[in-house]
C-alpha cells in the first residue's frame, strides 16, 4: 500500500519537463514586457529631449534582453 501511494504522488520526468517549460515561457513573456516598458520609457525621454541620441543608443544596447532583427541589421 505504501509503495502504491508513493508511486501515485511521485513526479514524473515528463511532468517536470512540462512544468519547467511552462515556467520558462512565463519568464520569457515577463522579460519581454519589461523590455518593452524600458524601451517605451527611453523613447519618451528621447522625444522630450531629456536624453541625447548617444544616450538612447547606449541605454537600448545595455538594457536589451532579446535582440530584434531590425537592430541586428542596423
N, C-alpha and C positions, 0 to 999 in steps of 0.2 A: 504494500500500500504506500509506504513512504517513498519508494523509488518512483512509483507511478505519479505521485504528487509532484515530485521534483521534476520529472520529465514534462509534466503538463505546464509548469510555470517557468521552465527553462527558456532562455532567449536563444533563438537560433541565429546562425550566421547570416542567413538571408534577411531575417527581420532586422537585425542590427545594421546590415548594409543599407537597407531601405531607409531606416531612421536617420542614419548618418548622411545619406544622400539628400534627404528632405531638409536636414539641418543646414547642410552646405548651401542648398538652393535658397533657403530663407536668409542666410547670412549674406550671400551674394546680392540678393534683392535689396536688403537693407543698406549694403555698402554702395550700391548704385544710386539709391535715393539720396544718401548722404553726399555723394559726389555731385549729384545734380544740384543739391541745395548750395554746396560750396561754390560751384560754377555760377549759379544764379547770383549769389552774393558778390562774387568777383566782378561779374558783368555789370551789376548795378553800381558798384563803386567806380568802375571804369567809366560808365556813362555819365556819372556825376562829377567826373574829373577829379576824383579823390585818389585814384591810382594811376600811375603812369603806364604807358604801354609795356615798358620793360618789366614793371612790377606784375602786371597782369600775366605776361608770359611766364615769369618766374613762379608765381603762385599756381598757375594752372599746371605747370610741369611738376612742382613739388607735391601738390595735392591730388595728382592724377592717380586713380586706382586702376581704372580699366582704360587702356589705350583705345582710341577710336580710329577708324580708317581715315577720317578727314584730317586728323592731326598727324598721322604717320606719313601721309603723302605731302604734307605742307613743309 
